[in-house]
Amino acid sequence: MRQSQEYVSPRSNEGRNSYVIEQLTKTFLELLVEKPINSISISELVEKAHVGRASFYRNYKCKEDILKSYIDTLFHEWIDEYNENPDMPLNKLIYTMISHFEKHRSFYEIINKRGLPYLLKDVIIDICGPKPEYEKTQAYSSAFVAYTLYGWIEVWFQRGMKESAAEIAELFEAQGL
């Protein structure tokens, strides 16, 4: 049977590696609930995940890479929505992004609790920030959007994620930006 994107045999290398990634991610998130990232060793992680140490290093350079990969996975849904309307007004962009964080609140609360919101910056800049092919006005405008989004999200995290997506969008609109 030929493998397709829809079906990957659990016995294939790709299937086994997907299992390893899933186990490492699940276990790492469980450990992050219990303790800070610096208190989690690779040895503890692979032992609790029941995978080999080489499996960790085949997929990741460091523990933060697990979170970056998971964030990329979570953001994929939001990216699809953004790509359908990349010129949406900034307050709508903020609304949709905060809605994404609300949908995955339990994960982002862990990220916030452990002091890791900075991991979101690269994702946001990659999505909304300047690209090498942009002319200067577009480059600076997109940098403004990306860093503004990140700043608002970081403050929202620091405040305990109290305001709803609608409230954040209204606050932003009130700024006249």
Residue pairs with C-beta under 8 A, 6 or more apart in sequence:
1 9
3 9
3 12
3 14
8 14
8 15
8 18
9 15
10 16
10 19
17 55
17 58
17 59
20 49
20 51
20 55
20 58
20 59
21 59
21 69
23 49
23 50
23 51
24 45
24 46
24 49
24 51
24 55
24 56
24 59
24 60
24 66
25 66
25 69
25 70
26 49
27 45
27 48
27 49
28 40
28 45
28 49
28 63
28 66
28 67
29 70
29 107
29 110
30 48
31 40
31 44
31 45
31 48
32 40
32 110
32 114
33 110
36 114
36 115
37 63
37 64
37 114
37 116
40 63
42 53
42 56
42 63
43 53
45 56
45 63
46 52
46 53
46 55
46 56
59 65
60 66
60 69
64 116
64 119
67 111
67 116
67 119
68 119
68 122
68 123
70 107
71 119
71 120
71 123
72 123
74 100
74 104
74 107
75 100
75 123
75 127
77 100
78 96
78 97
78 100
79 127
81 96
82 88
82 93
82 96
82 127
82 128
88 96
90 145
90 148
90 172
90 177
91 169
91 170
91 172
91 173
92 169
93 128
93 145
93 149
94 149
94 152
94 165
94 168
94 169
94 172
95 165
95 166
95 168
95 169
96 165
97 124
97 149
97 153
98 153
98 156
98 164
98 165
98 168
98 169
99 165
101 108
101 153
101 156
101 161
102 161
102 164
102 165
105 161
108 157
108 161
109 161
111 117
111 119
111 120
111 157
112 157
112 158
112 161
117 153
117 154
117 157
118 154
120 150
120 153
121 150
124 146
124 149
124 150
124 153
125 146
125 147
125 150
127 146
128 142
128 145
128 146
128 149
129 142
129 143
129 145
129 146
129 147
130 138
130 139
130 140
130 142
130 143
130 146
131 139
131 142
134 142
148 177
152 168
152 172
156 163
156 168
163 171
